[in-house]
Amino acid sequence: MLKSQTPALDTEARPPSHLFYLSSLRRPLVDRAEGIYIWTQDGRRFIDGSSGPMVANIGHSNRNVLDAMKRQMDRATFAYRLHFENEPAEELARALAAKLPEGMDRIFFVSGGSEATESCIKLARQWAVATGQPRRWKVITRFPSYHGGTLGSLSVTGDDALAETFAPMMQVMPTVPAPAAWRDRDNLSIEQRGIRYADMLEEKILAEGPESVLAFIMEPVGGAATAALVAPDSYYPRIREICDRYGILLIHDEVMSGAGRTGKFLGGDHWNCKPDIVALSKGLGSGYAPLGALAAPMRLVQPL
Ligand SMILES: Cc1ncc(COP(=O)(O)O)c(C=O)c1O
């Protein structure tokens, strides 16, 4: 775009911001949004090419969703889950379970992605304690990776810069390299590299002591930290095999890759993956409401 076509931001007209932003740089002020478009108050129209980022899977301000939200809010806006059941939550859980791998039919709704991954870790730990395996607590993760910003989800986020300040306040977990196999310069085939990366998990489990390892968390299709990283096909079944061999739970973080973002409902569906626990958010609520979910089979939930 020519410089003369880019209007200056209307920041002078705006009151000073009281919000925490990541930088002091002011940004265009949103007026409205619909479908793939966002209009700003200075009259520009943007294509929201990143779905802001990777959240608005069904597009902005979908009339069907807005009408359904309004209908529900006119009836009731909140019901405490220890005191009441509510029909929309039941319906959503049923619809979600129908889209997930067979048997993955216990759903726990939360408010976002970090809470979803953290809840997965907590469920894994509760399951281990309830089934007489209290020595299992380590959650192996990949480096680099991003699983969230709360202290629990940050502890499994493979990013030194993000974790550094908070490291003394949390338990930083063991890592294995993310399978960036396309980058390697060796004589192995891509599938052999996939096996090699998966086997690094086994080496890490053995080094840590298998009896202390609780779970392995990974994104089937990488997001913020690994730029849509897809592992070689051989990686996925081998990871499953290794987790099974040592009684370790496989957690799939589908916060970004799930809810249809990669063309199947879950990113892992491209390889028919059968994780033990799945975290969802972002596209699940598509920005209409803060929403995340954890999904697990009854065999993990029942012992609690
Ligand atoms: C893969 C993944 N997991 C977890 C999160 C954390 O989600 P939230 O920002 O909703 O807490 C993100 C956010 O980008 C993510 O991409």
The ligand as an SDF file (V2000), in Angstrom:
LIG
                    3D

 16 16  0  0  0  0  0  0  0  0999 V2000
   -1.4150  -24.3880   21.8110 C   0  0  0  0  0  0  0  0  0  0  0  0
   -1.8670  -23.3890   22.8260 C   0  0  0  0  0  0  0  0  0  0  0  0
   -2.1420  -23.8140   24.0770 N   0  0  0  0  0  0  0  0  0  0  0  0
   -2.5640  -22.9570   25.0220 C   0  0  0  0  0  0  0  0  0  0  0  0
   -2.7210  -21.6100   24.7570 C   0  0  0  0  0  0  0  0  0  0  0  0
   -3.1860  -20.6770   25.8370 C   0  0  0  0  0  0  0  0  0  0  0  0
   -4.4640  -20.2330   25.5540 O   0  0  0  0  0  0  0  0  0  0  0  0
   -5.0480  -18.9010   26.2160 P   0  0  0  0  0  0  0  0  0  0  0  0
   -4.2810  -17.7670   25.6320 O   0  0  0  0  0  0  0  0  0  0  0  0
   -6.5040  -18.9160   25.8290 O   0  0  0  0  0  0  0  0  0  0  0  0
   -4.8800  -19.0140   27.6980 O   0  0  0  0  0  0  0  0  0  0  0  0
   -2.4450  -21.1360   23.4730 C   0  0  0  0  0  0  0  0  0  0  0  0
   -2.5910  -19.6950   23.1580 C   0  0  0  0  0  0  0  0  0  0  0  0
   -2.1260  -19.2030   22.1690 O   0  0  0  0  0  0  0  0  0  0  0  0
   -2.0120  -22.0400   22.4790 C   0  0  0  0  0  0  0  0  0  0  0  0
   -1.7370  -21.6300   21.2360 O   0  0  0  0  0  0  0  0  0  0  0  0
  1  2  1  0
  2  3  1  0
  2 15  2  0
  3  4  2  0
  4  5  1  0
  5  6  1  0
  5 12  2  0
  6  7  1  0
  7  8  1  0
  8  9  2  0
  8 10  1  0
  8 11  1  0
 12 13  1  0
 12 15  1  0
 13 14  2  0
 15 16  1  0
M  END
$$$$
